[in-house]
């Protein structure tokens, strides 16, 4: 190997090398998945109703994640007294991206679904990088045949439109499509606020179909522990995070920003509690559109949140 060698391996600084997620191993062959966590990119944004650009989200999140590539020591959190993501104890891999066929929603979604299915068949946790929120539809579809699960959504928008001008698989539809699945037992929708993508009848339908809807203000009144108490305990959870659930002061790089959003630590605290309350069986993080944020802070937020979340999921799982 070229270059100076250290006793513990190469230094491999964030700006060196290829930008896989967290600088973890890239596995091109999806038939050879052996990992605790498998990251899959879904660079699809044909479902957007306004500003496109989330197709570049996976690439931006991966590059930002190199800032948090913890090398040989893992990630020590002095507040928790825990070293997360300890090398040798957990294995995280990057599968690259699902193949996206331009203008073909059905075909592109099918390719995302296939990737998630491969991850589930291998017994790993799928973590999908969007792309717009419509990529959640094939992610949820991939869980057909798996045990029932509860969907937890962090988002500014309800995304519960049934059909609009014939569109059923855009980024305003995913939670409606999820609620229709027999294996989805209910939804918890957090951060919903202001002018939304869904009309009042959609909210009525969502509550009738088993959704618990809380705005940011309602979330803060209850606090993370109070919100967690409303989520079925000991359940299997699928977690979908739209970056516009966060306030645009820290996440401007998204297609549909909405002021009054969450801040970082309140969501990290909630996610830590969720990983203790039950089993998180799938994650997607969507709607990072890096061209609207010249600072890169939106992608950094996404990468930082995902790496901390993955660390807590793995640490808090029963032995």
Secondary structure as UniProt FT lines:
FT   TURN            7..8
FT   TURN            14..15
FT   HELIX           21..23
FT   STRAND          25..26
FT   TURN            30..31
FT   STRAND          37..42
FT   TURN            46..47
FT   HELIX           54..56
FT   HELIX           57..65
FT   HELIX           66..68
FT   TURN            71..73
FT   STRAND          75..77
FT   TURN            78..81
FT   STRAND          82..84
FT   TURN            88..89
FT   STRAND          92..97
FT   TURN            102..103
FT   HELIX           105..121
FT   TURN            122..123
FT   STRAND          125..130
FT   TURN            133..134
FT   HELIX           135..141
FT   TURN            142..145
FT   STRAND          149..154
FT   TURN            165..166
FT   TURN            171..172
FT   HELIX           174..179
FT   TURN            182..183
FT   STRAND          184..190
FT   HELIX           200..208
FT   TURN            209..210
FT   STRAND          211..214
FT   HELIX           216..228
FT   TURN            229..230
FT   TURN            233..234
FT   STRAND          236..242
FT   HELIX           243..245
FT   TURN            248..250
FT   TURN            255..256
FT   HELIX           264..277
FT   STRAND          279..286
FT   HELIX           290..292
FT   TURN            294..295
FT   HELIX           297..316
//
